[in-house]
Amino acid sequence: MVVDKNKERDARIKQKATEKLTDTIDAIFECPICLDVIFNPVKCKSCEGFYCSGCSIGWKVRDNSCPAC
């Protein structure tokens, strides 16, 4: 019985750690314009932020600036 409870506890801890890591990775690689994983990344020379190339082009057409600067 104790072994089963320890396995369940370990599985819950592992699940929470995996979710936290996934959330962190998603946040690092998330385009601040479309809020999806960055596709074909481009970097702003001023703020060094990363964006999807398509999002960056679309943004510049509407507002000739960086979304973060």
Secondary structure, 3 states (H helix, E strand, C coil): CHHHHHHHHHHHHHHHHHHHHHHHHHHHCECCCCCCECCCEEECCCCCCEEEHHHHHHHHHHCCCCCCC
